[in-house]
Amino acid sequence: MINQLLRYTIIYIVLLLLQVFVFNNIQFSGYVNPYIYILFVLLLPYEISGWLLLIISFFAGFFIDIFMGTAGMHAGATVAAGFARPYILRAISPRDGYVADRELSMVAYGFNWFFFYALLVVAVHHLVLFYLEIFSFEGFFRTFLKVIFSTVFTVIFIIFAEYIRKGR
């Protein structure tokens, strides 16, 4: 238990530092903003209780908000992704089900499953984040385009991070 807690703490600190110092500086004409820190919520075990998942999601987004000065937008979006995660997991459950105490990674469940899982959770996160950011439907299609491009680039970076983790 302590070993698992330490491992997830290290994963989150690394993702937080990468997000703050590297990925926050990546922007392509305002349409692409990769947010790799959401990988932390993706990797949590399947059997984590719902209330704990929401609390962890909140603090994961809250710390990003502190470093970015975004007044709770990341906390709200990460909680929405954490809330949607169990429903997404039930919808895309592998044939044999999920293994207890196993992180939901590409190594554990394969590329196709992980890609679809990451795509759905990241899309929920980005939908909430970017519409909270604009807080209106005035630029609906422009914002939706930003959601699509950012989701694609975030998932690409998450898959790349999983390949790096797989290689260790």
Secondary structure as UniProt FT lines:
FT   HELIX           2..21
FT   HELIX           23..25
FT   TURN            29..31
FT   HELIX           36..38
FT   HELIX           39..43
FT   TURN            46..47
FT   HELIX           50..68
FT   TURN            71..72
FT   HELIX           73..91
FT   TURN            95..96
FT   TURN            100..101
FT   HELIX           106..109
FT   HELIX           111..134
FT   TURN            138..139
FT   HELIX           140..166
//
